[in-house]
Amino acid sequence: MMSKSNLLLTGREMDIMRILWESEKPLVASEITKMDKSLSSNTVQSVLRKLLEKKFIEVADIVYSGTVLTRSYRPTISKKDLLIEQFLNQYINNNSNIPLPNLVATLLKHEKNEIDTIVQLEQLLEERKKSLYTGEK
């Protein structure tokens, strides 16, 4: 699991992560700026450095942008994985006294296909029980 501070993203960091997640290819800073007019070039460059430090993105390639060589970036974590990590971090680090069965029941009430999800959960629980009985972690 990532450290708590690494999971906290600013609004601008999330804006850029969303753009990268939605893109089918790695993007250079100037492309990110064009996709969100509220982002200045300096802001994008600064945020990309921070996201690189946090290891949420990586340099995908060095490419030409016009006549200049520049870095293109891609995310190293999916949106789903980030949300799961953030949720787990909140749940575990806040010493939540909400029993897990209550939490799951509450989440199920908000599912579109509750029956399908229950079937999937039953399968996952069976697999987990088997692994516990065989001593796997």
C-alpha angles and dihedrals in degrees: 000000000000121000117270094246092051091056094056107091125185120233091258092049089053091047091056093042089054091052091050093046091051094048120094091210138033113279135216120224094257091055090052090051090052092051093054113033091192090068119085121211091247092051092050092049092048094047092046089055090052093047090050090052090050089047094235090125137026137201104264097187147329107253140169116262100189103313096333128089111233140165123261119209137210132182119259094199129050122235090245093052092048092051091049091049091048091049093048091047091053093044097047101036096047091058088236112205091198107120111239094235090056091049093050092046091052092048091049091057088062096049119111093215101032095166093051090048092050090052090050091048091050090054092048091048092051091051091048092050091051092051091049091051091051092048098249120144 
